[in-house]
């Protein structure tokens, strides 16, 4: 009941902001980091659609980008402006420069990142040694991967799991996190101590 009221309130606030913004694109709430060929047609797109229906502004590359957009510029701005990141980790996730770049940027900007381990255990995630990456990039990517491996997340086994359950669970966690962040922002605006 309280969750539904909070979702309606957040949704109403977003609609009001959009009307007042007169078409100016506002920052996304949730950045969906994923490996396209592994999870775009399943977890990533379903989660995007679910969040969008509930009044949030999620960012998913194929939904938010259009021809002519500068790839890194658009993605980096979305990461820096988002409130929460969701990393949908899959068996071949660590082979993607873009996935690792986005994850390192999310964590480097101190964003809360919610991992969803799809068909992979955290201990199975290993960084490949790609000769195209600089030593600095390799270090950043290894740090980000280690951080997310030791973050409590959701797990999903596509051969046994129910896709709607993982999407609903992730959405509930995102909504709860958004409520926490908005409460913290209100407390900071009122110069009140944030309860630990």
Buried (B, 14 or more C-beta within 10 A) or exposed (E): EEEEEBBEEBBEEBEEEBEEEEEEEEEBBBBBBBBEEBBBEBBBBBBBBBBBEBBBBBBBBEBBBEEEEEEEEBBBBBBBBBBBBBBBBBBBBBBBEBBBBBBBBBBBEEBBBBBBBBBBEBEEBEBEEBEEBEEEBBEBBBBBBBBBBEBEBBBBEBEEEEEEEBBBEBBEBBBEBBBEBBEEEEEEEEEEEEEE
